[in-house]
Amino acid sequence: MHNSNRFEMKILETRNCLLRPISLEDTPHLFEYYKYDKVVKYLPFKKHKTISDTENFIKLFFLKHYSQGKIGHYAIVFKKENKVIGNIGFNNISSSSQEGEIGICINPLYWGYNLSSELAKEMLRYGFYDLNLKKVTAVTFEDNKYSQKPLQKLGFHYVKSFNKKLHSKKLGSYVKCHKYEMLKKDYIISIKNNF
């Protein structure tokens, strides 16, 4: 089913989702959300206009990084529907990395399902225990108010705000971002306090 000559990441599971490496078979599902401006607004690429755009993106981004031995993003399979509804992971770190930035992208049709915290909890566990990371970071955007509170609830600490240059059509476009981080020792304390 999945291409076996690429780097194999461990399959993960949450109450509602299965996390597994992305494959070309996922192209239609990823296209379903990468075609929206609101999904790719702050990502380093433009919305996908054709299914071929998504297929090429999977090859050049996900599969290429897997083949280079990088730990990248997982497909988020919503178990109830056996459908890929997004991707989550560390932004292409190596197995020897000490720090990873977590990223998540979910199909807008599933934005009201409250899956982000559930998925982030599993990525934290995976990052700190399986990958032995010392620190996990997350960057949120000023106008995405809903992403900051869950990070704080999970135990992330605010680090700083900064302006990030956008890849958009407008030359000189910037957006205000907020950086959060969690150290492994803080994660262990959070676990003891039942998260």
Backbone as CSV, one residue per row, in Angstrom:
resi,resn,N_x,N_y,N_z,CA_x,CA_y,CA_z,C_x,C_y,C_z
1,MET,0.822,-1.205,0.000,0.000,0.000,0.000,0.860,1.261,0.000
2,HIS,1.868,1.348,0.886,2.738,2.519,0.925,4.102,2.160,0.362
3,ASN,4.718,3.139,-0.246,6.044,2.962,-0.849,7.045,2.564,0.233
4,SER,7.635,1.404,0.118,8.493,0.882,1.179,9.942,1.349,1.104
5,ASN,10.334,2.053,0.032,11.734,2.469,-0.052,11.948,3.893,0.451
6,ARG,11.076,4.380,1.298,11.276,5.681,1.920,11.462,5.499,3.415
7,PHE,11.899,6.564,4.066,12.101,6.520,5.515,10.787,6.165,6.210
8,GLU,10.834,5.205,7.086,9.620,4.769,7.771,9.470,5.469,9.118
9,MET,8.417,6.221,9.257,8.095,6.829,10.534,7.106,5.913,11.248
10,LYS,7.196,5.887,12.549,6.319,5.056,13.379,4.865,5.498,13.203
11,ILE,3.960,4.545,13.079,2.533,4.865,12.987,2.033,5.201,14.394
12,LEU,1.275,6.291,14.491,0.766,6.778,15.770,-0.756,6.742,15.757
13,GLU,-1.345,6.770,16.943,-2.804,6.715,17.018,-3.315,7.557,18.175
14,THR,-4.444,8.234,17.945,-5.154,8.962,18.998,-6.553,8.357,19.073
15,ARG,-7.370,8.922,19.917,-8.737,8.391,20.078,-9.499,8.422,18.745
16,ASN,-9.356,9.518,18.011,-10.130,9.689,16.777,-9.338,9.533,15.482
17,CYS,-8.029,9.509,15.583,-7.217,9.553,14.363,-6.068,8.552,14.360
18,LEU,-5.680,8.181,13.158,-4.489,7.380,12.917,-3.513,8.292,12.193
19,LEU,-2.252,8.283,12.606,-1.229,9.114,11.963,-0.233,8.188,11.279
20,ARG,-0.074,8.369,9.967,0.832,7.530,9.181,1.495,8.385,8.113
21,PRO,2.612,7.900,7.546,3.265,8.672,6.486,2.318,8.922,5.314
22,ILE,2.505,10.048,4.677,1.701,10.433,3.516,2.180,9.661,2.295
23,SER,1.237,9.269,1.441,1.579,8.573,0.195,0.869,9.259,-0.972
24,LEU,1.225,8.893,-2.182,0.575,9.451,-3.371,-0.910,9.102,-3.415
25,GLU,-1.288,8.011,-2.766,-2.701,7.631,-2.708,-3.546,8.676,-1.967
26,ASP,-2.884,9.526,-1.187,-3.592,10.554,-0.421,-3.838,11.826,-1.233
27,THR,-3.379,11.868,-2.467,-3.461,13.076,-3.286,-4.849,13.709,-3.309
28,PRO,-5.928,12.970,-3.597,-7.245,13.616,-3.655,-7.662,14.253,-2.327
29,HIS,-7.290,13.607,-1.219,-7.672,14.130,0.100,-6.901,15.407,0.434
30,LEU,-5.596,15.434,0.118,-4.809,16.638,0.382,-5.236,17.779,-0.536
31,PHE,-5.549,17.453,-1.779,-6.028,18.485,-2.709,-7.304,19.128,-2.183
32,GLU,-8.140,18.322,-1.524,-9.415,18.819,-1.007,-9.237,20.007,-0.058
33,TYR,-8.113,20.067,0.672,-7.922,21.229,1.551,-6.836,22.188,1.071
34,TYR,-5.861,21.724,0.306,-4.824,22.633,-0.200,-5.348,23.555,-1.299
35,LYS,-6.566,23.342,-1.763,-7.135,24.199,-2.808,-7.757,25.477,-2.234
36,TYR,-7.794,25.573,-0.895,-8.401,26.747,-0.252,-7.355,27.790,0.137
37,ASP,-7.641,29.055,-0.206,-6.769,30.166,0.206,-6.617,30.211,1.721
38,LYS,-7.718,29.997,2.440,-7.679,30.113,3.906,-6.808,29.040,4.554
39,VAL,-6.568,27.930,3.867,-5.712,26.873,4.404,-4.240,27.191,4.173
40,VAL,-3.906,27.687,2.992,-2.494,27.932,2.652,-2.070,29.380,2.905
41,LYS,-2.949,30.149,3.502,-2.712,31.584,3.732,-1.312,31.887,4.263
42,TYR,-0.848,31.121,5.242,0.454,31.381,5.852,1.474,30.276,5.563
43,LEU,1.140,29.380,4.660,2.087,28.333,4.283,3.000,28.851,3.174
44,PRO,4.162,28.250,2.995,5.120,28.777,2.009,4.839,28.337,0.568
45,PHE,3.569,28.171,0.226,3.197,27.853,-1.151,1.787,28.361,-1.419
46,LYS,1.444,28.469,-2.703,0.124,28.954,-3.094,-0.871,27.810,-3.106
47,LYS,-2.150,28.173,-3.120,-3.183,27.137,-3.153,-3.018,26.283,-4.406
48,HIS,-3.422,25.029,-4.295,-3.315,24.103,-5.415,-4.526,24.275,-6.329
49,LYS,-4.246,24.453,-7.615,-5.338,24.649,-8.578,-5.767,23.344,-9.232
50,THR,-4.859,22.374,-9.275,-5.182,21.085,-9.885,-4.691,19.962,-8.982
51,ILE,-5.228,18.786,-9.218,-4.799,17.617,-8.452,-3.335,17.300,-8.744
52,SER,-2.862,17.669,-9.930,-1.439,17.482,-10.281,-0.543,18.339,-9.399
53,ASP,-1.024,19.537,-9.026,-0.257,20.393,-8.107,-0.015,19.649,-6.793
54,THR,-1.046,18.999,-6.296,-0.946,18.277,-5.024,-0.047,17.055,-5.163
55,GLU,-0.193,16.335,-6.263,0.648,15.155,-6.488,2.123,15.547,-6.533
56,ASN,2.432,16.628,-7.251,3.826,17.105,-7.326,4.323,17.566,-5.963
57,PHE,3.458,18.218,-5.210,3.833,18.688,-3.878,4.161,17.508,-2.959
58,ILE,3.351,16.468,-3.012,3.610,15.272,-2.191,4.973,14.684,-2.547
59,LYS,5.273,14.599,-3.843,6.560,14.037,-4.288,7.732,14.909,-3.858
60,LEU,7.613,16.227,-4.077,8.732,17.138,-3.834,8.907,17.536,-2.374
61,PHE,7.870,17.394,-1.594,7.968,17.802,-0.201,7.960,16.583,0.729
62,PHE,6.838,15.915,0.852,6.734,14.814,1.811,7.638,13.637,1.442
63,LEU,7.467,13.084,0.250,8.216,11.878,-0.120,9.712,12.135,-0.239
64,LYS,10.076,13.300,-0.746,11.503,13.644,-0.853,12.139,13.704,0.531
65,HIS,11.465,14.349,1.471,12.004,14.454,2.829,12.067,13.098,3.521
66,TYR,11.050,12.266,3.310,11.095,10.915,3.878,12.322,10.167,3.347
67,SER,12.544,10.263,2.033,13.657,9.520,1.422,15.016,10.033,1.881
68,GLN,15.058,11.278,2.362,16.298,11.847,2.890,16.488,11.518,4.372
69,GLY,15.580,10.726,4.921,15.692,10.336,6.321,15.169,11.375,7.286
70,LYS,14.407,12.338,6.779,13.848,13.366,7.661,12.535,12.891,8.250
71,ILE,12.269,13.348,9.470,11.008,13.057,10.128,10.099,14.213,9.795
72,GLY,9.124,13.972,8.955,8.266,15.050,8.468,6.852,14.966,9.000
73,HIS,5.926,15.264,8.137,4.524,15.289,8.518,3.835,13.960,8.265
74,TYR,2.863,13.699,9.103,2.004,12.530,8.989,0.692,12.914,8.321
75,ALA,0.078,11.947,7.647,-1.306,12.089,7.219,-2.172,11.864,8.448
76,ILE,-3.179,12.712,8.631,-4.146,12.537,9.719,-5.340,11.799,9.127
77,VAL,-5.512,10.547,9.525,-6.635,9.742,9.033,-7.725,9.763,10.099
78,PHE,-8.871,10.330,9.742,-10.019,10.367,10.647,-10.639,8.965,10.646
79,LYS,-10.495,8.260,11.774,-10.856,6.841,11.830,-12.324,6.585,11.482
80,LYS,-13.191,7.462,11.923,-14.628,7.285,11.705,-14.977,7.182,10.223
81,GLU,-14.215,7.896,9.378,-14.490,7.911,7.941,-13.376,7.257,7.119
82,ASN,-12.300,6.830,7.777,-11.126,6.292,7.089,-10.680,7.233,5.965
83,LYS,-10.576,8.515,6.317,-10.261,9.554,5.338,-9.143,10.444,5.865
84,VAL,-8.213,10.838,4.973,-7.160,11.786,5.343,-7.786,13.175,5.392
85,ILE,-7.690,13.798,6.566,-8.318,15.108,6.752,-7.294,16.207,7.054
86,GLY,-6.019,15.865,6.979,-5.008,16.872,7.248,-3.631,16.250,7.382
87,ASN,-2.687,17.078,7.814,-1.335,16.598,8.090,-0.783,17.313,9.316
88,ILE,0.061,16.583,10.050,0.660,17.111,11.272,2.045,16.501,11.428
89,GLY,2.932,17.243,12.036,4.249,16.679,12.298,5.253,17.739,12.679
90,PHE,6.503,17.306,12.693,7.611,18.222,12.928,8.138,18.629,11.565
91,ASN,8.500,19.874,11.447,8.863,20.404,10.137,10.223,19.907,9.667
92,ASN,10.226,18.641,9.238,11.363,17.991,8.581,12.664,18.056,9.372
93,ILE,12.617,17.435,10.532,13.806,17.333,11.375,14.479,15.987,11.105
94,SER,15.694,15.849,11.541,16.386,14.565,11.401,16.204,13.770,12.691
95,SER,16.541,12.492,12.647,16.380,11.649,13.832,17.331,12.045,14.955
96,SER,18.335,12.885,14.657,19.273,13.323,15.695,18.967,14.738,16.200
97,SER,17.890,15.346,15.715,17.539,16.711,16.128,17.200,16.770,17.611
98,GLN,17.507,17.903,18.219,17.198,18.139,19.627,15.925,18.968,19.791
99,GLU,15.508,19.621,18.702,14.369,20.538,18.745,13.530,20.351,17.495
100,GLY,12.219,20.494,17.630,11.334,20.379,16.482,10.198,21.369,16.563
101,GLU,9.851,21.946,15.411,8.693,22.846,15.344,7.501,22.044,14.857
102,ILE,6.447,22.066,15.636,5.244,21.304,15.290,4.385,22.136,14.340
103,GLY,3.820,21.473,13.353,2.933,22.135,12.404,1.715,21.266,12.159
104,ILE,0.586,21.909,11.922,-0.652,21.167,11.678,-1.464,21.884,10.614
105,CYS,-2.107,21.112,9.763,-2.965,21.636,8.710,-4.163,20.699,8.610
106,ILE,-5.365,21.234,8.804,-6.568,20.396,8.792,-7.564,20.927,7.764
107,ASN,-8.217,20.005,7.081,-9.268,20.318,6.121,-10.331,21.164,6.830
108,PRO,-10.726,22.319,6.253,-11.723,23.187,6.905,-13.040,22.478,7.234
109,LEU,-13.362,21.413,6.509,-14.596,20.674,6.800,-14.550,20.014,8.180
110,TYR,-13.350,19.943,8.772,-13.170,19.276,10.076,-12.677,20.244,11.153
111,TRP,-12.781,21.542,10.896,-12.299,22.530,11.861,-13.089,22.529,13.160
112,GLY,-14.318,22.123,13.171,-15.124,22.157,14.395,-15.065,20.882,15.218
113,TYR,-14.176,19.968,14.888,-14.134,18.663,15.555,-13.215,18.619,16.780
114,ASN,-12.566,19.722,17.104,-11.672,19.805,18.277,-10.593,18.737,18.277
115,LEU,-9.947,18.527,17.132,-8.930,17.491,17.010,-7.516,17.998,17.289
116,SER,-7.292,19.304,17.186,-5.932,19.852,17.295,-5.233,19.493,18.595
117,SER,-5.912,19.643,19.724,-5.283,19.346,21.018,-4.978,17.865,21.145
118,GLU,-5.919,17.033,20.721,-5.734,15.578,20.769,-4.511,15.165,19.945
119,LEU,-4.384,15.748,18.751,-3.262,15.432,17.856,-1.946,15.979,18.401
120,ALA,-1.990,17.205,18.919,-0.770,17.830,19.460,-0.246,17.045,20.665
121,LYS,-1.145,16.528,21.506,-0.721,15.724,22.659,0.086,14.512,22.209
122,GLU,-0.400,13.848,21.165,0.307,12.657,20.681,1.646,13.032,20.053
123,MET,1.703,14.165,19.344,2.972,14.599,18.743,3.980,14.969,19.829
124,LEU,3.511,15.558,20.919,4.409,15.879,22.028,4.977,14.602,22.643
125,ARG,4.104,13.627,22.874,4.563,12.354,23.430,5.589,11.716,22.501
126,TYR,5.274,11.672,21.236,6.167,11.096,20.229,7.500,11.857,20.168
127,GLY,7.410,13.180,20.167,8.617,14.002,20.079,9.531,13.849,21.286
128,PHE,8.956,13.886,22.473,9.785,13.836,23.676,10.254,12.425,24.033
129,TYR,9.416,11.429,23.810,9.801,10.070,24.198,10.414,9.256,23.064
130,ASP,9.776,9.236,21.904,10.292,8.417,20.804,11.476,9.070,20.086
131,LEU,11.400,10.396,19.898,12.476,11.094,19.183,13.499,11.715,20.127
132,ASN,13.184,11.717,21.407,14.069,12.272,22.435,14.419,13.745,22.198
133,LEU,13.427,14.518,21.749,13.640,15.955,21.581,13.768,16.613,22.956
134,LYS,14.502,17.688,23.004,14.646,18.454,24.245,13.652,19.610,24.298
135,LYS,13.219,20.055,23.091,12.314,21.201,23.022,11.393,21.066,21.805
136,VAL,10.125,21.442,21.991,9.172,21.513,20.881,8.664,22.942,20.825
137,THR,8.675,23.519,19.620,8.195,24.884,19.433,6.952,24.882,18.551
138,ALA,6.201,25.974,18.618,5.021,26.166,17.768,4.905,27.651,17.474
139,VAL,4.526,27.976,16.256,4.332,29.371,15.856,2.872,29.549,15.464
140,THR,2.230,30.559,16.053,0.844,30.874,15.698,0.803,32.253,15.058
141,PHE,-0.249,32.506,14.325,-0.415,33.789,13.658,-1.421,34.637,14.412
142,GLU,-1.190,35.932,14.434,-1.996,36.877,15.209,-3.498,36.693,14.981
143,ASP,-3.900,36.509,13.715,-5.342,36.428,13.457,-5.919,35.029,13.671
144,ASN,-5.096,34.075,14.090,-5.602,32.747,14.414,-5.710,32.633,15.934
145,LYS,-6.698,33.310,16.471,-6.882,33.405,17.920,-7.093,32.043,18.573
146,TYR,-7.685,31.109,17.818,-8.040,29.810,18.389,-6.847,28.885,18.597
147,SER,-5.691,29.223,18.052,-4.540,28.317,18.171,-3.690,28.595,19.408
148,GLN,-3.839,29.760,20.018,-2.979,30.122,21.143,-3.415,29.485,22.457
149,LYS,-4.718,29.505,22.730,-5.216,28.965,24.000,-4.924,27.469,24.159
150,PRO,-5.167,26.645,23.114,-4.849,25.215,23.266,-3.370,24.964,23.560
151,LEU,-2.475,25.759,22.968,-1.041,25.599,23.237,-0.746,25.859,24.712
152,GLN,-1.343,26.916,25.239,-1.140,27.243,26.651,-1.708,26.153,27.553
153,LYS,-2.875,25.613,27.170,-3.479,24.523,27.952,-2.602,23.287,27.956
154,LEU,-1.919,23.034,26.843,-1.038,21.871,26.740,0.260,22.057,27.521
155,GLY,0.541,23.305,27.942,1.752,23.553,28.716,2.840,24.314,27.977
156,PHE,2.544,24.781,26.775,3.510,25.605,26.047,3.636,26.969,26.721
157,HIS,4.823,27.545,26.648,5.079,28.863,27.210,5.345,29.849,26.079
158,TYR,4.764,31.037,26.222,4.990,32.107,25.245,6.457,32.527,25.297
159,VAL,7.080,32.681,24.134,8.486,33.088,24.054,8.613,34.515,23.551
160,LYS,8.018,34.783,22.386,8.131,36.130,21.804,7.158,36.299,20.648
161,SER,6.964,37.551,20.253,6.199,37.877,19.051,7.173,38.431,18.022
162,PHE,6.866,38.215,16.763,7.733,38.707,15.694,6.921,38.849,14.409
163,ASN,7.458,39.595,13.465,6.819,39.751,12.165,7.470,38.806,11.174
164,LYS,6.638,38.075,10.461,7.138,37.106,9.477,6.755,37.577,8.082
165,LYS,7.716,37.521,7.183,7.458,37.913,5.798,6.639,36.826,5.124
166,LEU,5.594,37.253,4.430,4.731,36.306,3.731,5.236,36.054,2.320
167,HIS,4.865,34.908,1.777,5.218,34.563,0.403,4.212,35.155,-0.580
168,SER,3.255,35.929,-0.067,2.115,36.382,-0.867,2.507,37.307,-2.010
169,LYS,1.479,37.618,-2.775,1.648,38.469,-3.960,2.089,39.875,-3.590
170,LYS,1.642,40.353,-2.427,1.980,41.715,-2.002,3.425,41.779,-1.537
171,LEU,4.208,42.573,-2.217,5.614,42.735,-1.853,5.695,43.421,-0.489
172,GLY,6.491,42.882,0.386,6.664,43.492,1.697,5.559,43.157,2.683
173,SER,4.768,42.111,2.421,3.697,41.708,3.339,4.277,40.962,4.535
174,TYR,3.840,41.389,5.718,4.274,40.739,6.949,3.055,40.405,7.793
175,VAL,3.199,39.395,8.642,2.134,39.032,9.569,2.765,38.857,10.949
176,LYS,2.020,39.272,11.970,2.517,39.138,13.333,2.338,37.693,13.800
177,CYS,3.402,37.122,14.352,3.401,35.740,14.832,3.776,35.696,16.309
178,HIS,3.393,34.605,16.940,3.736,34.369,18.336,4.421,33.009,18.426
179,LYS,5.577,32.979,19.089,6.312,31.724,19.241,6.112,31.189,20.652
180,TYR,5.825,29.879,20.712,5.659,29.172,21.976,6.639,28.008,22.002
181,GLU,6.989,27.569,23.187,7.865,26.399,23.298,7.517,25.589,24.541
182,MET,7.917,24.325,24.486,7.798,23.447,25.641,9.084,22.644,25.740
183,LEU,9.662,22.633,26.937,10.848,21.830,27.192,10.417,20.454,27.685
184,LYS,11.273,19.482,27.475,10.943,18.115,27.886,10.646,18.035,29.379
185,LYS,11.405,18.745,30.200,11.180,18.702,31.652,9.799,19.255,32.008
186,ASP,9.351,20.290,31.283,8.010,20.842,31.523,6.929,19.862,31.074
187,TYR,7.208,19.145,29.994,6.275,18.139,29.503,6.090,17.033,30.551
188,ILE,7.178,16.593,31.131,7.119,15.530,32.143,6.286,15.999,33.352
189,ILE,6.464,17.256,33.743,5.664,17.817,34.848,4.186,17.847,34.459
190,SER,3.904,18.255,33.195,2.507,18.304,32.722,1.855,16.936,32.768
191,ILE,2.614,15.912,32.374,2.106,14.539,32.390,1.760,14.126,33.822
192,LYS,2.639,14.478,34.759,2.396,14.131,36.157,1.152,14.820,36.688
193,ASN,0.857,16.004,36.136,-0.331,16.765,36.542,-1.520,16.460,35.648
194,ASN,-1.458,15.321,34.946,-2.544,14.849,34.067,-2.867,15.778,32.909
195,PHE,-1.826,16.484,32.419,-1.972,17.349,31.233,-3.117,18.286,31.408
